[in-house]
Every structure is written in C-alpha cells, then in structure tokens.
Amino acid sequence: EKGGWDSFMDKEIHEEPAAVQRTLFGRLDDEGSINLDEVRIDEHDFKAIDKIIVIGCGTASYAGMVAKYAIEHWVRIPVEVELAHEFRYRDPILTPRTLVVAISQSGETMDTLMALRHAREQGSKVLAICNTQGASIPREADAVLYTHAGPEVAVASTKAFVAQITAAYILGLYLAQLKGTVFRDEIHQTLDSLKAMPQKIQWVLDTQPPRVARAAEHLADANSFLFLGRHVGYPVALEGALKLKEIAYTFTEGFAAGELKHGPIALVDEGEPVVFIVPPARGRNILHSKVISGIEEVKARGAFIIAVAEEGDKDVERYADIIFWRPQCPTLMSPLVDVVPLQLLAMDMAKQKGYDVDKPRNLAKSVTVE
Ligand code: M6R
C-alpha cells in the first residue's frame, strides 16, 4: 500500500502536487469561472454573507489561518479563525449572515463537529472543507467543498493541508466573483497562479530533499527549535513547528516573526536552530526586509539559521546556514510550497531518531472525543 515508499508520510508528501491538482479539478468552467456545484447554499444567501469564521483543530486550523489572509484580501469581509474547541465554549457572535467554514481532513473530529452543531443552532450556515466523503462533518454541514487529496493514513497531516488551502482559496475566489470585489482578470490570474502550484511543489520535491536530509542530520540532536514567519508565513511556521513536535518529539515553538523582540528572542542562545519563512523579495516587499532584520538579530546572538526562501534571495544567502529554496510564486501561494520542506524535515529528523513516522506516540489519526 505504501507504493514503494518507506512510510505513508513520505508517500503522502509526494502526493501533494496531485492533491492540489485534484482539488482544483472540475471547479473551473470553460470560461474560467469558478463553480461550486457541491455547495447547496443559495447564491443569494452567499452574497449576503458579511463575516466568515473558520474553525478547525491542529493542522486544519493553520490552513484556516492561511486562508484568512487571502479571503480578507479578496472578499473584503472579516475572517476570524478559531480553534473549534475554543469557539464552541465562548458564546461566539453568530448571525444568519455569518458563514462558518469547518475544516477537517477526517470529518470526524469531535471538537469541530460540536462547534459546527453550535453554529447551526445559532442560525449560521456551515460550509465544510473535508477530505472524507460522507463523514459526519460534511453530512451535517449546509454545504461541502471536498478536498480530493485521497486517503491520508499517516497521523501527521501533510497533503490534506495543501488541499485545504486550495479549497479555501477556491471558496474565497468564488465569493469574490459573486460579490464583485475582485476584477475578473485578477480572479483569472490568481487561478492561473493556483494552477501552476502543483508543478512548483513538484520542483521542491525533486530538488530540495538532499538539503533537507543534510539539515536533519545536522540538527537531529537539537533540544528545541523556533519557527518564525510573517503574514502567510506565520501559519506555515506554526505548522512546521507542529510537525516536528508530533513526529520527532522535539520541543518547538512557532511565532509571528514580528513578536521576536516582544519576548521570544530571549530564548535564542548560541547554536539554537531557528527556522525562518522568508517572503518573496520581489516588488520591494516590505515584509521581506522585516524578516531579514529578524534573521540578523538572531544571527547576532549565535542562532543556527534555517531559511525557506525564494530561489536566488541574496540577503538570505548572506545569513542563513541552511536554505530550502522555493520557486518564484506570489506571496499568497507560497504556503503551498513552503510547508513541504518543513514536513520533510520533521520526517527525516524522526527517522534519524528511529521513530515510527506514521504512528507517533500518544496520537490518533482522528480525535473522536472532545
Ligand atoms: O481530521 P482533522 O483535520 O479534523 O484533524 C485535525 C487535527 O487533529 C489534525 O490536523 C492534527 O493536528 C494532525 N495530527 C496534525 O498533523
């Protein structure tokens, strides 16, 4: 069943180009317009939506955080992202014009299911982004957008994450199309960028594993790691940190890079591995220079810098000890490629330490108790 791979995790990471491709497939008509035929919410109700709350747990919640940046930018309505178990028990403000988006790979996560029920009881519509046909969450939702990543067996979620981001982006572009908040041309351009991503993920899988393996070998004995990113790189940092906790049992923390000087920099000592997600430098991206100055600060304190950065980024070359390259792509698309070397890093480190990467201790694939 592993199709020649060492582990399901390895296999599933390598299925990411196909997961994105299949999630996109069939959603664009001949004119390039987005249609969501599995969605059974009236177009009128959709148009009236004035707030989105994305709920999920673990990796699914980080996919939701990525989606917030894109959907707010395109649709110009507020998007909140909340862990399903926190959302459910804090009396959230829900109206019939609130769309709750429940993201779940398994579709059976009890925390997310209870939150979905609560939202529907309060009169909000729920759209599920789910990878498992006919699971409880899509069954109870008002609408479903399936991710077609194929079955995910390894406990650590990998291909589901990129498929969830893809699906959430389709939803965002659909809403933008409906509400007229983005010009048609721009929607088409964004869709073209999205369609180019499977190839870019493939490029990472074809070229970066030797670099990742060297990093894993060098860092296998590290006691802790910090992961830092800004904008969409922030949830990617959180996801990279989660992967390493889950399967390599390494103590990690993910932070928004802007927080460094507000506390976390106190943790940085000689040799501390710090992973930075560096946004593209093109277009004089202000965030790029801000992340670079964060790198300079921790480098000055002796940190060991691992960077995920755009091919040819000279600033990064100057400071980083190890670089995982990303091919050029728009900032909003970068999480789809940036997460890949971080998943591989966690997997390689776990293997170095002799752990079972598919079945980490204390964890279940789907958490069906609250
Ligand atoms: O099946 P779900 O997407 O609802 O699962 C949510 C989390 O339990 C899940 O993402 C978990 O954090 C994974 N082990 C992450 O690798």
Boltz pocket constraint, residues with backbone or C-beta under 6 A from the ligand:
constraints:
  - pocket:
      binder: B
      contacts: [[A, 56], [A, 57], [A, 58], [A, 59], [A, 60], [A, 103], [A, 104], [A, 105], [A, 106], [A, 107], [A, 108], [A, 109], [A, 112], [A, 155], [A, 156], [A, 157], [A, 158], [A, 246], [A, 363], [A, 364], [A, 365], [A, 366], [A, 367]]
      max_distance: 6.0
